[in-house]
């Protein structure tokens, strides 16, 4: 499962940069980059913030992560 890849794909589709997502969520850009690369998995709290900022339900990202693998 690659949650970071799914998040990155949604960000690209919505034309949201790492800097934009960082501002919307309060998560550092470094952490967002690590999540995108798969080097770090988001905490539940941060995952919820990301979903809210991207306006995407959590199950959608999980589904995309499974199908993108």
Backbone as numpy.savetxt, mean C-alpha at the origin, in Angstrom:
# Nx Ny Nz CAx CAy CAz Cx Cy Cz
2.09 -14.13 -1.27 1.24 -12.95 -1.27 2.13 -11.71 -1.27
1.87 -10.81 -2.19 2.68 -9.61 -2.28 1.80 -8.37 -2.12
1.58 -7.99 -0.88 0.74 -6.83 -0.58 1.37 -5.55 -1.12
2.68 -5.45 -1.01 3.37 -4.25 -1.50 3.17 -4.02 -2.98
3.22 -5.10 -3.75 3.02 -4.99 -5.19 1.59 -4.52 -5.50
0.62 -5.04 -4.76 -0.77 -4.64 -4.94 -0.96 -3.16 -4.60
-0.37 -2.73 -3.49 -0.47 -1.32 -3.09 0.17 -0.43 -4.15
1.34 -0.83 -4.64 2.03 -0.05 -5.66 1.18 0.07 -6.93
0.55 -1.03 -7.31 -0.29 -1.03 -8.51 -1.47 -0.06 -8.35
-2.09 -0.07 -7.19 -3.21 0.84 -6.93 -2.72 2.29 -6.93
-1.57 2.53 -6.32 -1.01 3.88 -6.30 -0.75 4.38 -7.71
-0.18 3.52 -8.55 0.10 3.91 -9.94 -1.19 4.21 -10.68
-2.19 3.36 -10.48 -3.48 3.56 -11.14 -4.13 4.89 -10.73
-3.98 5.24 -9.45 -4.57 6.47 -8.94 -3.62 7.67 -9.07
-2.44 7.42 -9.62 -1.41 8.46 -9.79 -1.06 9.12 -8.46
-0.84 8.28 -7.45 -0.44 8.74 -6.12 1.01 8.33 -5.90
1.84 9.28 -5.55 3.25 8.99 -5.31 3.46 8.50 -3.88
4.65 8.00 -3.62 5.00 7.60 -2.26 4.91 8.80 -1.33
5.35 9.95 -1.80 5.30 11.17 -0.99 3.85 11.54 -0.67
2.97 11.41 -1.67 1.56 11.71 -1.45 0.96 10.77 -0.42
1.24 9.47 -0.58 0.69 8.49 0.36 1.25 8.71 1.77
2.50 9.10 1.83 3.11 9.40 3.12 2.36 10.53 3.82
2.05 11.58 3.08 1.32 12.71 3.65 -0.09 12.33 4.08
-0.74 11.48 3.27 -2.12 11.08 3.56 -2.21 10.14 4.76
-1.17 9.36 5.00 -1.23 8.34 6.04 -0.41 8.64 7.29
0.59 9.50 7.15 1.50 9.75 8.27 2.58 8.68 8.39
2.66 7.80 7.39 3.68 6.75 7.35 4.87 7.32 6.57
6.08 7.08 7.05 7.24 7.64 6.37 7.36 7.09 4.94
7.90 7.92 4.07 8.09 7.52 2.69 9.04 6.31 2.60
10.00 6.26 3.50 10.94 5.13 3.56 10.19 3.83 3.84
9.26 3.89 4.78 8.47 2.70 5.10 7.58 2.29 3.94
6.97 3.26 3.28 6.12 2.96 2.14 6.93 2.31 1.03
8.12 2.82 0.80 9.01 2.23 -0.20 9.35 0.78 0.16
9.65 0.54 1.42 9.98 -0.82 1.88 8.78 -1.76 1.72
7.59 -1.25 1.98 6.37 -2.05 1.82 6.18 -2.40 0.35
6.33 -1.41 -0.54 6.19 -1.65 -1.98 7.16 -2.72 -2.48
8.38 -2.66 -2.00 9.42 -3.61 -2.43 9.23 -4.99 -1.83
8.40 -5.08 -0.82 8.20 -6.36 -0.16 9.23 -6.62 0.92
10.05 -5.61 1.22 11.07 -5.75 2.26 10.46 -5.64 3.65
9.24 -5.09 3.71 8.57 -4.86 4.99 7.08 -5.07 4.78
6.45 -5.69 5.73 4.99 -5.87 5.67 4.36 -4.79 6.56
3.30 -4.14 6.09 2.70 -3.09 6.91 2.04 -3.67 8.16
2.12 -2.92 9.24 1.40 -3.32 10.45 -0.10 -3.22 10.13
-0.92 -3.85 10.95 -2.37 -3.77 10.73 -2.85 -2.32 10.75
-2.30 -1.55 11.68 -2.68 -0.13 11.79 -2.31 0.63 10.51
-1.09 0.43 10.04 -0.66 1.12 8.83 -1.39 0.62 7.58
-1.70 -0.67 7.55 -2.45 -1.21 6.42 -3.82 -0.56 6.34
-4.47 -0.37 7.47 -5.77 0.29 7.50 -5.65 1.74 7.03
-4.58 2.43 7.44 -4.35 3.81 6.99 -4.17 3.87 5.48
-3.41 2.92 4.95 -3.15 2.88 3.50 -4.45 2.63 2.75
-5.23 1.67 3.20 -6.51 1.37 2.55 -7.43 2.58 2.56
-7.49 3.26 3.69 -8.34 4.44 3.81 -7.86 5.54 2.86
-6.55 5.78 2.82 -5.99 6.83 1.96 -6.22 6.53 0.49
-6.15 5.25 0.13 -6.34 4.85 -1.27 -7.81 4.61 -1.61
-8.66 4.66 -0.57 -10.09 4.43 -0.73 -10.37 3.05 -1.35
-9.67 2.05 -0.81 -9.80 0.68 -1.29 -10.02 -0.23 -0.08
-11.05 -1.08 -0.11 -11.28 -2.00 1.01 -10.12 -2.98 1.17
-9.84 -3.35 2.39 -8.75 -4.29 2.68 -8.83 -5.57 1.86
-10.03 -6.20 1.75 -10.09 -7.46 0.99 -9.66 -7.31 -0.48
-9.87 -6.14 -1.05 -9.48 -5.93 -2.45 -7.96 -6.01 -2.58
-7.25 -5.39 -1.64 -5.79 -5.44 -1.70 -5.29 -6.86 -1.46
-5.91 -7.57 -0.52 -5.52 -8.97 -0.29 -5.76 -9.81 -1.54
-6.89 -9.60 -2.20 -7.20 -10.35 -3.42 -6.18 -10.04 -4.51
-5.87 -8.76 -4.67 -4.88 -8.36 -5.69 -3.51 -8.96 -5.36
-3.19 -9.01 -4.08 -1.90 -9.55 -3.65 -1.80 -11.04 -3.99
-2.89 -11.75 -3.85 -2.89 -13.18 -4.15 -2.79 -13.41 -5.65
-3.53 -12.65 -6.41 -3.56 -12.86 -7.86 -2.31 -12.30 -8.54
-1.61 -11.38 -7.89 -0.40 -10.79 -8.47 0.83 -11.63 -8.22
0.71 -12.62 -7.38 1.88 -13.44 -6.99 2.45 -14.26 -8.12
